[in-house]
């Protein structure tokens, strides 16, 4: 769904840019599980995901 994709993109960007990134490291997030939680069947194309580890 378009709304879930938009919500996922927003979540990724906010998580990646928050001020406590020394505690909550974006590189350690299981993005495949987060995408499933948002109900996505495939990941959207975004610059933040190019360097991310996705299994």
PDB file of N, CA, C and O in Angstrom:
ATOM      1  N   UNK A   1       0.836  -1.182   0.000  1.00  0.00           N
ATOM      2  CA  UNK A   1       0.000   0.000   0.000  1.00  0.00           C
ATOM      3  C   UNK A   1       0.881   1.244   0.000  1.00  0.00           C
ATOM      4  O   UNK A   1       1.998   1.235   0.516  1.00  0.00           O
ATOM      5  N   UNK A   2       0.371   2.276  -0.570  1.00  0.00           N
ATOM      6  CA  UNK A   2       1.127   3.523  -0.685  1.00  0.00           C
ATOM      7  C   UNK A   2       1.344   4.183   0.684  1.00  0.00           C
ATOM      8  O   UNK A   2       2.400   4.764   0.937  1.00  0.00           O
ATOM      9  N   UNK A   3       0.355   4.089   1.549  1.00  0.00           N
ATOM     10  CA  UNK A   3       0.491   4.708   2.873  1.00  0.00           C
ATOM     11  C   UNK A   3       1.523   3.976   3.722  1.00  0.00           C
ATOM     12  O   UNK A   3       2.291   4.610   4.446  1.00  0.00           O
ATOM     13  N   UNK A   4       1.548   2.657   3.642  1.00  0.00           N
ATOM     14  CA  UNK A   4       2.536   1.913   4.425  1.00  0.00           C
ATOM     15  C   UNK A   4       3.950   2.161   3.898  1.00  0.00           C
ATOM     16  O   UNK A   4       4.899   2.216   4.680  1.00  0.00           O
ATOM     17  N   UNK A   5       4.097   2.309   2.597  1.00  0.00           N
ATOM     18  CA  UNK A   5       5.404   2.634   2.023  1.00  0.00           C
ATOM     19  C   UNK A   5       5.860   4.009   2.485  1.00  0.00           C
ATOM     20  O   UNK A   5       7.020   4.194   2.854  1.00  0.00           O
ATOM     21  N   UNK A   6       4.955   4.962   2.465  1.00  0.00           N
ATOM     22  CA  UNK A   6       5.279   6.321   2.911  1.00  0.00           C
ATOM     23  C   UNK A   6       5.654   6.320   4.399  1.00  0.00           C
ATOM     24  O   UNK A   6       6.580   7.021   4.807  1.00  0.00           O
ATOM     25  N   UNK A   7       4.943   5.544   5.195  1.00  0.00           N
ATOM     26  CA  UNK A   7       5.240   5.451   6.625  1.00  0.00           C
ATOM     27  C   UNK A   7       6.604   4.806   6.861  1.00  0.00           C
ATOM     28  O   UNK A   7       7.361   5.252   7.724  1.00  0.00           O
ATOM     29  N   UNK A   8       6.919   3.768   6.105  1.00  0.00           N
ATOM     30  CA  UNK A   8       8.217   3.102   6.226  1.00  0.00           C
ATOM     31  C   UNK A   8       9.352   4.059   5.871  1.00  0.00           C
ATOM     32  O   UNK A   8      10.344   4.142   6.595  1.00  0.00           O
ATOM     33  N   UNK A   9       9.213   4.777   4.765  1.00  0.00           N
ATOM     34  CA  UNK A   9      10.229   5.751   4.343  1.00  0.00           C
ATOM     35  C   UNK A   9      10.431   6.802   5.427  1.00  0.00           C
ATOM     36  O   UNK A   9      11.563   7.162   5.750  1.00  0.00           O
ATOM     37  N   UNK A  10       9.341   7.285   5.980  1.00  0.00           N
ATOM     38  CA  UNK A  10       9.413   8.286   7.041  1.00  0.00           C
ATOM     39  C   UNK A  10      10.116   7.722   8.274  1.00  0.00           C
ATOM     40  O   UNK A  10      10.943   8.405   8.878  1.00  0.00           O
ATOM     41  N   UNK A  11       9.799   6.493   8.649  1.00  0.00           N
ATOM     42  CA  UNK A  11      10.417   5.862   9.809  1.00  0.00           C
ATOM     43  C   UNK A  11      11.917   5.688   9.593  1.00  0.00           C
ATOM     44  O   UNK A  11      12.712   5.998  10.480  1.00  0.00           O
ATOM     45  N   UNK A  12      12.308   5.193   8.416  1.00  0.00           N
ATOM     46  CA  UNK A  12      13.728   4.978   8.116  1.00  0.00           C
ATOM     47  C   UNK A  12      14.491   6.293   8.199  1.00  0.00           C
ATOM     48  O   UNK A  12      15.562   6.354   8.803  1.00  0.00           O
ATOM     49  N   UNK A  13      13.954   7.330   7.604  1.00  0.00           N
ATOM     50  CA  UNK A  13      14.643   8.626   7.606  1.00  0.00           C
ATOM     51  C   UNK A  13      14.752   9.203   9.014  1.00  0.00           C
ATOM     52  O   UNK A  13      15.791   9.749   9.384  1.00  0.00           O
ATOM     53  N   UNK A  14      13.693   9.085   9.792  1.00  0.00           N
ATOM     54  CA  UNK A  14      13.745   9.635  11.150  1.00  0.00           C
ATOM     55  C   UNK A  14      14.688   8.822  12.035  1.00  0.00           C
ATOM     56  O   UNK A  14      15.421   9.395  12.841  1.00  0.00           O
ATOM     57  N   UNK A  15      14.678   7.505  11.898  1.00  0.00           N
ATOM     58  CA  UNK A  15      15.570   6.657  12.700  1.00  0.00           C
ATOM     59  C   UNK A  15      17.025   6.916  12.336  1.00  0.00           C
ATOM     60  O   UNK A  15      17.897   6.943  13.204  1.00  0.00           O
ATOM     61  N   UNK A  16      17.274   7.103  11.061  1.00  0.00           N
ATOM     62  CA  UNK A  16      18.632   7.327  10.574  1.00  0.00           C
ATOM     63  C   UNK A  16      19.183   8.686  11.003  1.00  0.00           C
ATOM     64  O   UNK A  16      20.396   8.835  11.152  1.00  0.00           O
ATOM     65  N   UNK A  17      18.322   9.670  11.201  1.00  0.00           N
ATOM     66  CA  UNK A  17      18.762  11.038  11.462  1.00  0.00           C
ATOM     67  C   UNK A  17      18.581  11.506  12.908  1.00  0.00           C
ATOM     68  O   UNK A  17      18.911  12.649  13.223  1.00  0.00           O
ATOM     69  N   UNK A  18      18.066  10.648  13.792  1.00  0.00           N
ATOM     70  CA  UNK A  18      17.814  11.129  15.152  1.00  0.00           C
ATOM     71  C   UNK A  18      19.119  11.410  15.893  1.00  0.00           C
ATOM     72  O   UNK A  18      20.187  10.953  15.486  1.00  0.00           O
ATOM     73  N   UNK A  19      19.019  12.159  16.970  1.00  0.00           N
ATOM     74  CA  UNK A  19      20.205  12.655  17.669  1.00  0.00           C
ATOM     75  C   UNK A  19      20.912  11.603  18.519  1.00  0.00           C
ATOM     76  O   UNK A  19      22.078  11.786  18.868  1.00  0.00           O
ATOM     77  N   UNK A  20      20.252  10.536  18.850  1.00  0.00           N
ATOM     78  CA  UNK A  20      20.867   9.496  19.683  1.00  0.00           C
ATOM     79  C   UNK A  20      21.384   8.340  18.823  1.00  0.00           C
ATOM     80  O   UNK A  20      21.276   7.176  19.208  1.00  0.00           O
ATOM     81  N   UNK A  21      21.946   8.669  17.657  1.00  0.00           N
ATOM     82  CA  UNK A  21      22.396   7.609  16.757  1.00  0.00           C
ATOM     83  C   UNK A  21      23.606   6.846  17.294  1.00  0.00           C
ATOM     84  O   UNK A  21      23.957   5.801  16.746  1.00  0.00           O
ATOM     85  N   UNK A  22      24.242   7.334  18.339  1.00  0.00           N
ATOM     86  CA  UNK A  22      25.326   6.580  18.966  1.00  0.00           C
ATOM     87  C   UNK A  22      24.765   5.439  19.814  1.00  0.00           C
ATOM     88  O   UNK A  22      25.489   4.498  20.139  1.00  0.00           O
ATOM     89  N   UNK A  23      23.489   5.512  20.175  1.00  0.00           N
ATOM     90  CA  UNK A  23      22.830   4.439  20.923  1.00  0.00           C
ATOM     91  C   UNK A  23      22.042   3.544  19.969  1.00  0.00           C
ATOM     92  O   UNK A  23      22.194   2.322  19.985  1.00  0.00           O
ATOM     93  N   UNK A  24      21.212   4.150  19.149  1.00  0.00           N
ATOM     94  CA  UNK A  24      20.368   3.423  18.196  1.00  0.00           C
ATOM     95  C   UNK A  24      21.025   3.485  16.823  1.00  0.00           C
ATOM     96  O   UNK A  24      20.815   4.434  16.068  1.00  0.00           O
ATOM     97  N   UNK A  25      21.806   2.489  16.513  1.00  0.00           N
ATOM     98  CA  UNK A  25      22.578   2.483  15.269  1.00  0.00           C
ATOM     99  C   UNK A  25      21.741   1.942  14.118  1.00  0.00           C
ATOM    100  O   UNK A  25      21.213   0.832  14.181  1.00  0.00           O
ATOM    101  N   UNK A  26      21.631   2.736  13.084  1.00  0.00           N
ATOM    102  CA  UNK A  26      20.819   2.375  11.926  1.00  0.00           C
ATOM    103  C   UNK A  26      21.342   1.111  11.247  1.00  0.00           C
ATOM    104  O   UNK A  26      20.557   0.304  10.751  1.00  0.00           O
ATOM    105  N   UNK A  27      22.645   0.938  11.222  1.00  0.00           N
ATOM    106  CA  UNK A  27      23.237  -0.221  10.549  1.00  0.00           C
ATOM    107  C   UNK A  27      22.885  -1.536  11.239  1.00  0.00           C
ATOM    108  O   UNK A  27      23.000  -2.599  10.630  1.00  0.00           O
ATOM    109  N   UNK A  28      22.462  -1.479  12.487  1.00  0.00           N
ATOM    110  CA  UNK A  28      22.131  -2.697  13.232  1.00  0.00           C
ATOM    111  C   UNK A  28      20.646  -3.062  13.171  1.00  0.00           C
ATOM    112  O   UNK A  28      20.238  -4.075  13.739  1.00  0.00           O
ATOM    113  N   UNK A  29      19.848  -2.261  12.499  1.00  0.00           N
ATOM    114  CA  UNK A  29      18.408  -2.499  12.408  1.00  0.00           C
ATOM    115  C   UNK A  29      18.126  -3.584  11.371  1.00  0.00           C
ATOM    116  O   UNK A  29      18.699  -3.573  10.282  1.00  0.00           O
ATOM    117  N   UNK A  30      17.257  -4.505  11.709  1.00  0.00           N
ATOM    118  CA  UNK A  30      16.815  -5.543  10.773  1.00  0.00           C
ATOM    119  C   UNK A  30      15.705  -4.940   9.902  1.00  0.00           C
ATOM    120  O   UNK A  30      14.525  -5.007  10.245  1.00  0.00           O
ATOM    121  N   UNK A  31      16.105  -4.355   8.779  1.00  0.00           N
ATOM    122  CA  UNK A  31      15.151  -3.628   7.938  1.00  0.00           C
ATOM    123  C   UNK A  31      14.118  -4.541   7.284  1.00  0.00           C
ATOM    124  O   UNK A  31      12.999  -4.108   7.012  1.00  0.00           O
ATOM    125  N   UNK A  32      14.475  -5.786   7.030  1.00  0.00           N
ATOM    126  CA  UNK A  32      13.504  -6.717   6.459  1.00  0.00           C
ATOM    127  C   UNK A  32      12.352  -6.951   7.440  1.00  0.00           C
ATOM    128  O   UNK A  32      11.192  -6.994   7.033  1.00  0.00           O
ATOM    129  N   UNK A  33      12.663  -7.101   8.708  1.00  0.00           N
ATOM    130  CA  UNK A  33      11.617  -7.285   9.721  1.00  0.00           C
ATOM    131  C   UNK A  33      10.783  -6.024   9.908  1.00  0.00           C
ATOM    132  O   UNK A  33       9.569  -6.099  10.095  1.00  0.00           O
ATOM    133  N   UNK A  34      11.434  -4.871   9.857  1.00  0.00           N
ATOM    134  CA  UNK A  34      10.699  -3.610   9.972  1.00  0.00           C
ATOM    135  C   UNK A  34       9.749  -3.456   8.787  1.00  0.00           C
ATOM    136  O   UNK A  34       8.602  -3.042   8.956  1.00  0.00           O
ATOM    137  N   UNK A  35      10.224  -3.786   7.599  1.00  0.00           N
ATOM    138  CA  UNK A  35       9.377  -3.696   6.405  1.00  0.00           C
ATOM    139  C   UNK A  35       8.171  -4.630   6.525  1.00  0.00           C
ATOM    140  O   UNK A  35       7.060  -4.262   6.143  1.00  0.00           O
ATOM    141  N   UNK A  36       8.386  -5.824   7.050  1.00  0.00           N
ATOM    142  CA  UNK A  36       7.269  -6.757   7.263  1.00  0.00           C
ATOM    143  C   UNK A  36       6.271  -6.191   8.259  1.00  0.00           C
ATOM    144  O   UNK A  36       5.061  -6.346   8.097  1.00  0.00           O
ATOM    145  N   UNK A  37       6.789  -5.531   9.294  1.00  0.00           N
ATOM    146  CA  UNK A  37       5.909  -4.931  10.300  1.00  0.00           C
ATOM    147  C   UNK A  37       5.037  -3.834   9.686  1.00  0.00           C
ATOM    148  O   UNK A  37       3.910  -3.611  10.127  1.00  0.00           O
ATOM    149  N   UNK A  38       5.559  -3.158   8.678  1.00  0.00           N
ATOM    150  CA  UNK A  38       4.785  -2.142   7.971  1.00  0.00           C
ATOM    151  C   UNK A  38       3.902  -2.755   6.882  1.00  0.00           C
ATOM    152  O   UNK A  38       3.147  -2.040   6.223  1.00  0.00           O
ATOM    153  N   UNK A  39       3.990  -4.065   6.692  1.00  0.00           N
ATOM    154  CA  UNK A  39       3.161  -4.746   5.703  1.00  0.00           C
ATOM    155  C   UNK A  39       3.665  -4.617   4.282  1.00  0.00           C
ATOM    156  O   UNK A  39       2.887  -4.741   3.335  1.00  0.00           O
ATOM    157  N   UNK A  40       4.956  -4.368   4.115  1.00  0.00           N
ATOM    158  CA  UNK A  40       5.512  -4.204   2.772  1.00  0.00           C
ATOM    159  C   UNK A  40       5.937  -5.549   2.197  1.00  0.00           C
ATOM    160  O   UNK A  40       6.472  -6.400   2.908  1.00  0.00           O
ATOM    161  N   UNK A  41       5.697  -5.730   0.914  1.00  0.00           N
ATOM    162  CA  UNK A  41       6.132  -6.939   0.227  1.00  0.00           C
ATOM    163  C   UNK A  41       7.509  -6.758  -0.389  1.00  0.00           C
ATOM    164  O   UNK A  41       8.235  -7.731  -0.597  1.00  0.00           O
ATOM    165  N   UNK A  42       7.872  -5.505  -0.684  1.00  0.00           N
ATOM    166  CA  UNK A  42       9.209  -5.203  -1.192  1.00  0.00           C
ATOM    167  C   UNK A  42       9.639  -3.856  -0.632  1.00  0.00           C
ATOM    168  O   UNK A  42       8.810  -3.019  -0.274  1.00  0.00           O
ATOM    169  N   UNK A  43      10.935  -3.666  -0.565  1.00  0.00           N
ATOM    170  CA  UNK A  43      11.474  -2.417  -0.030  1.00  0.00           C
ATOM    171  C   UNK A  43      11.447  -1.329  -1.100  1.00  0.00           C
ATOM    172  O   UNK A  43      11.723  -1.603  -2.268  1.00  0.00           O
ATOM    173  N   UNK A  44      11.123  -0.118  -0.718  1.00  0.00           N
ATOM    174  CA  UNK A  44      11.165   0.986  -1.674  1.00  0.00           C
ATOM    175  C   UNK A  44      12.615   1.367  -1.978  1.00  0.00           C
ATOM    176  O   UNK A  44      13.520   1.093  -1.189  1.00  0.00           O
ATOM    177  N   UNK A  45      12.815   1.992  -3.111  1.00  0.00           N
ATOM    178  CA  UNK A  45      14.157   2.469  -3.457  1.00  0.00           C
ATOM    179  C   UNK A  45      14.395   3.785  -2.742  1.00  0.00           C
ATOM    180  O   UNK A  45      13.670   4.759  -2.946  1.00  0.00           O
ATOM    181  N   UNK A  46      15.413   3.801  -1.908  1.00  0.00           N
ATOM    182  CA  UNK A  46      15.777   5.020  -1.193  1.00  0.00           C
ATOM    183  C   UNK A  46      17.278   5.011  -0.937  1.00  0.00           C
ATOM    184  O   UNK A  46      17.879   3.950  -0.769  1.00  0.00           O
ATOM    185  N   UNK A  47      17.878   6.192  -0.908  1.00  0.00           N
ATOM    186  CA  UNK A  47      19.332   6.271  -0.712  1.00  0.00           C
ATOM    187  C   UNK A  47      19.804   5.639   0.598  1.00  0.00           C
ATOM    188  O   UNK A  47      20.895   5.071   0.648  1.00  0.00           O
ATOM    189  N   UNK A  48      19.007   5.728   1.645  1.00  0.00           N
ATOM    190  CA  UNK A  48      19.392   5.187   2.950  1.00  0.00           C
ATOM    191  C   UNK A  48      19.549   3.667   2.929  1.00  0.00           C
ATOM    192  O   UNK A  48      20.282   3.108   3.745  1.00  0.00           O
ATOM    193  N   UNK A  49      18.873   3.005   2.011  1.00  0.00           N
ATOM    194  CA  UNK A  49      18.907   1.543   1.974  1.00  0.00           C
ATOM    195  C   UNK A  49      20.040   0.994   1.112  1.00  0.00           C
ATOM    196  O   UNK A  49      20.304  -0.208   1.138  1.00  0.00           O
ATOM    197  N   UNK A  50      20.708   1.849   0.354  1.00  0.00           N
ATOM    198  CA  UNK A  50      21.789   1.379  -0.522  1.00  0.00           C
ATOM    199  C   UNK A  50      22.949   0.783   0.263  1.00  0.00           C
ATOM    200  O   UNK A  50      23.559  -0.191  -0.178  1.00  0.00           O
ATOM    201  N   UNK A  51      23.256   1.352   1.407  1.00  0.00           N
ATOM    202  CA  UNK A  51      24.379   0.854   2.207  1.00  0.00           C
ATOM    203  C   UNK A  51      23.922  -0.028   3.366  1.00  0.00           C
ATOM    204  O   UNK A  51      24.749  -0.528   4.129  1.00  0.00           O
ATOM    205  N   UNK A  52      22.632  -0.218   3.499  1.00  0.00           N
ATOM    206  CA  UNK A  52      22.102  -1.003   4.616  1.00  0.00           C
ATOM    207  C   UNK A  52      22.272  -2.499   4.362  1.00  0.00           C
ATOM    208  O   UNK A  52      22.251  -2.966   3.223  1.00  0.00           O
ATOM    209  N   UNK A  53      22.439  -3.225   5.449  1.00  0.00           N
ATOM    210  CA  UNK A  53      22.535  -4.683   5.381  1.00  0.00           C
ATOM    211  C   UNK A  53      21.117  -5.242   5.477  1.00  0.00           C
ATOM    212  O   UNK A  53      20.455  -5.103   6.505  1.00  0.00           O
ATOM    213  N   UNK A  54      20.660  -5.874   4.401  1.00  0.00           N
ATOM    214  CA  UNK A  54      19.292  -6.398   4.363  1.00  0.00           C
ATOM    215  C   UNK A  54      19.354  -7.890   4.073  1.00  0.00           C
ATOM    216  O   UNK A  54      19.915  -8.324   3.067  1.00  0.00           O
ATOM    217  N   UNK A  55      18.769  -8.658   4.974  1.00  0.00           N
ATOM    218  CA  UNK A  55      18.766 -10.117   4.801  1.00  0.00           C
ATOM    219  C   UNK A  55      17.368 -10.629   4.615  1.00  0.00           C
ATOM    220  O   UNK A  55      17.168 -11.833   4.454  1.00  0.00           O
TER     221      UNK A  55
END
